[in-house]
């Protein structure tokens, strides 16, 4: 069964579901040992905010049990912003008239050195979707360079077939990040104006292709602001569970990125406020105790600091979201960075909270 | 402390039968105090976590030289990966003690016994002191003996679950039938679990999560070390086994003696 078939099983009117929900239902879900998808949905409801503190305490307890007092750190490296997709919310959309950049291999190495100086050992490299400009050969050369400086390499690039993912996996890429953006198919179609990304189903099956190809870690997520947040949180949680159950040897993690102003001046239609955002993270933790939760620098320092211990397991640090931004300044960003602190500063905060910042959690063969 | 009671493993004498795993600890530095307070002489460290280039974050920097560091192959999904991790660790200057951990089930984190036997066979031949982590299975234990393992490390219950000796009967069968030391690893959640394993005749106990996720890992480690010691003493003292019925301490027929 594909995940699309799973989605089709749930014909839920989220609004009336919430209307019919009692506080008693939510409380039951909160303290049930094995939570099913409807318990998760109950915990995502607005009414569940009555139990936010209890949810946070439970989330903290479970995270501690499964992950200990550790936060794994990584840094993103944008190597190209050429893109053939027109996504209304993205700073790198083909419709945006920006000067495009693609790093040369020398420039990649320069940036890698800058990141490595901070102690970061896990790197995530990113491109837009323009395989003619960033072909496999270029990606493999990038991996070769990054291997010299980092112990773990992940990708957040255009979706590929299993065969191509296998080539990257064998070359030393161990993690794949791929966001569905939204699970709402109608909205998905509206905001992806053109390009290969318009194919909702191909994108939906991408994490699975990554797991089949042998990546150790697959990170999924929805971009909050595009569609009904409850719906996206619900289906992204279900997606993670589906992947965990089907690909037992792959570590599945999830992100909760919220839209912030990018170059295209996209105005989010839906708003996920701070309280709800934290609630969603706690709810996911209660639903999927062993699922990794990643938080990027889209969130500000105060939010990030307070999330340590509340469910998150991985954080980016010292990030630059422009192409080659570690070496070059004043370039267009894919999204606005809300936490500009250095890796060192973030490391200190994690220590102060009584947690260990983990720089290295994989060893390349 | 028991005098003259040593565990022989890989040509070394261990006075303490309490081993410590180092995942999930709130800081690498805390291992120093854990070792000091618990008297542990063997700790396992995952190679994936060892940051050779960064002294502050490198847990190996905090482990006294007198303590054996067994590298564990955490992250290996098959025998080949476990073998490669062990070799990398040795090349990097780690000891030749290796805990083989082959896991490709992220749900229960159960070890793959078949792949573990394969890796044991290769690494034992290469001179490693191999400590294989397995689901308790008597047949596998015999295969591990043949493959050259230095001990058998059966799990008490799933890693990190703190459920104690859910596999007690299976572990007992292994203890009774192998010549190798049996080190109970995983699932030990309380010092009483550790004592129970030792009472059964385990050679040692390895604890990680229960220490790392306690409020005070140093005190917790000490408590486990005491549990291990109490259990060991009980085992040596050959304390009587449980009986289903009560047996009076002043027997009625005592006058006949």
Interface residues (C-beta under 8 A of the other chain):
Chain A: X64 X65 X66 X67 X68 X69 X70 X119 X121 X151 X216 X244 X245 X248 X249 X250 X251 X252 X290 X351 X354 X355 X356 X357 X358 X359 X360 X361 X362 X363 X365
Chain B: X23 X24 X25 X26 X27 X28 X47 X48 X49 X50 X51 X54 X57 X75 X77 X81 X84 X85 X88 X104 X105 X106 X107 X160 X209 X212 X213
